[in-house]
Structure formats: C-alpha cells, structure tokens
C-alpha cells in the first residue's frame, strides 16, 4: 500500500480549508484517509501562527513508515524542518514589461 501525506479539502465554497491527512494514494482526494496529521487554512495571513498546523510526532512516524508527501505538503514540512525542503524553481519574469516597452520607458526616463 502506497501512502501519501496530502491535502483533503474542507470548508465552504470560496472559503477553502484543508486537512493534512495520511491516505492510500488510490483513495479520492476528499475520501477515505488513515489519519489527520494537521491542517492548512489559506484564508489566514502568511505569517499567522494558525495558517499551518502540524502534528510533528505523527508526521515523522508516517515518514519513517514510507509515506511520501505531495509537493505542497513537502513545502510545509520543509519550512517546519521535518523533511528536506523541495526544490522550488525561480520565479518567472513574465510579469515584467517586454524588451520594447523597457526601451520606451528608458527613453522616456532618460
């Protein structure tokens, strides 16, 4: 049985709330799980203490028993120091103005 530590959605429409659960990888996202090991509330501020809550003891137990964290949960575990932080690619520059717009802005400023 392949175990995953992943998010299970709860909460109302447009008000997401997630439980961090240990589940069989074949079970549905919001379906059957083995144990709840934390929660994630994306509606709270990034620096709020209750945004991500983890049961450190149970998570280390499941990781030692072969459970694999999904990408998002691996980020949480990396920040908490429970597992190595996953590689996060550098932010793209698609939001910046293109070359000609940068040249026009430089000409107008200079």
C-alpha positions in Angstrom: 0.0 0.0 0.0 1.4 3.3 -1.1 0.9 6.1 1.4 0.7 9.8 0.8 0.7 12.8 3.1 -1.6 15.2 1.2 -4.3 17.8 1.5 -8.0 17.0 1.7 -10.3 19.9 1.1 -13.0 21.0 3.5 -14.7 24.3 4.0 -17.4 26.1 2.1 -17.5 27.4 -1.4 -14.8 30.0 -2.0 -13.7 29.5 1.7 -11.1 26.7 1.4 -9.8 24.9 4.4 -7.6 21.8 4.1 -6.8 18.9 6.4 -3.4 17.3 6.1 -4.0 13.6 6.0 -2.2 10.3 5.5 -4.1 8.3 2.9 -3.7 5.5 0.5 -2.6 7.0 -2.9 -5.5 5.3 -4.6 -8.2 6.8 -2.5 -10.0 10.0 -3.7 -8.8 13.5 -2.6 -11.6 14.0 -0.1 -12.3 10.4 0.5 -11.1 7.8 2.9 -7.9 8.5 4.9 -5.9 6.8 7.6 -5.1 9.7 10.0 -5.4 13.5 10.2 -1.9 15.0 11.0 -2.6 18.7 10.6 -4.5 21.5 8.9 -3.9 24.3 6.4 -6.0 27.5 6.3 -5.1 29.6 3.2 -7.5 32.3 4.2 -5.2 33.4 7.1 -2.2 35.7 6.6 1.0 34.1 5.6 2.7 34.9 9.0 -0.3 33.8 11.1 0.5 31.0 13.5 -2.6 29.0 12.8 -2.2 29.0 9.0 -0.4 25.7 9.0 -0.7 23.3 12.0 1.3 20.1 12.0 1.4 17.1 14.4 5.2 16.7 14.3 5.4 13.4 16.1 2.8 11.7 13.8 4.3 13.1 10.6 7.8 11.8 11.5 6.2 8.4 12.3 4.5 8.2 8.9 7.5 9.5 7.0 9.6 6.8 8.7 7.0 4.2 7.6 7.3 5.1 4.0 4.7 7.8 3.4 5.6 10.3 0.7 4.4 14.0 1.0 2.9 15.8 -2.0 4.6 18.9 -3.3 2.5 21.4 -1.3 2.8 19.4 1.9 6.5 18.9 1.3 6.9 22.7 1.4 5.1 22.9 4.7 7.3 20.1 6.1 10.4 21.8 4.8 9.5 25.1 6.5 8.8 23.2 9.7 12.1 21.3 9.5 10.5 17.9 9.4 11.8 17.0 6.0 14.2 18.4 3.4 12.7 21.3 1.6 11.8 20.5 -2.1 13.4 22.3 -5.0 11.4 25.4 -5.9 12.1 26.9 -9.3 12.9 30.6 -9.6 10.0 32.9 -10.3 9.5 33.6 -14.0 9.8 37.1 -15.4 6.6 37.0 -17.4 5.1 39.8 -15.3 7.8 42.3 -16.4 7.4 44.5 -19.4 8.8 43.2 -22.7 12.0 44.4 -24.3 10.5 47.2 -26.4 8.4 48.5 -23.5 11.5 48.6 -21.4 13.4 50.6 -24.1 10.5 53.1 -24.3 10.4 53.5 -20.6 14.2 54.1 -20.5 14.0 56.6 -23.3 11.2 58.5 -21.6 13.0 58.5 -18.3 16.4 59.4 -19.7 
